[in-house]
Amino acid sequence: MRKEKKDIKFKTLVKFKDGSYMYHRDHIEAFNNAKSKGLKNPEDYMYMYSRDDTDYFKNINFRNYISFNQEE
């Protein structure tokens, strides 16, 4: 279950039947968080979406996804 965070603004993209949802948050915050958690070569990735306190990024060359938990 997602904890509501007052300092993060987001737009709900998809709400699932189980109550979870995907959303976009500020891409700069998402990248800064990912870099602090070990993202190397951020220029090779694009921010895609967030879900369940996790940010998802897609490699622009190989199209694989990686994810990083959001800071508490």
N, C-alpha and C positions, 0 to 999 in steps of 0.2 A: 504494500500500500504506500502510495506517495505521501510524503510529509509536505504540507503546504509551506512554501517559503515566501515570505513577504517581499524580499529584496529581488526576486527573480520574476520578471514579467514574461509570460509566454502565451502563445496562441495555440489552442487545442486543434490538432489536425484531424485525429481519428480517435473516437472513443469506442472501446471494445465492449462486448456484452458483459465481460467479467468486471467492468468498472475501471480497468486500466486504460491508459491513453498515450498516444504519441503527440509530441509537441515540438515547436521550435523555440529555442531560447536564444539570447544574444550570442552570435557566433564568436565574437571576440572573447567573451567569458568562457565559452566552451573550449576554444583553442588554448587560452591561458591555463585553464584547468588541466587539459590533456598534456600540455607541455610540462607542467609541474609534476605530472605523474609519469613522465618518461616518453612522451611522443617525440620521436626523432624525425627530422625532415617534414615539418608541418606543411611545407609547400607541395608535398606529394599527396595531400589529403584534402577532402572537402567535408565540411560539417553537413550531416544529412538530417538528423533529428535526435530527439531525446525521448527516453521512455524509462520509467521506474528509476529515476535518479541516476541514469546512465546516458552519456553522450555517445552517439555513433558517428563514425567517420568512414568515408569511402576513399580508397586509394584511386587516384585519377588514372593510373596506368593499368593496374591489374584488377581493379573493380572489387577487391576484397574489402570487407568491413573490419574495423577494429573498434573497441569501445573502452571508455574510461568512466569510472564512477565519479559522480559530482562531489565536490567538497561539501562537508557538513556545515 
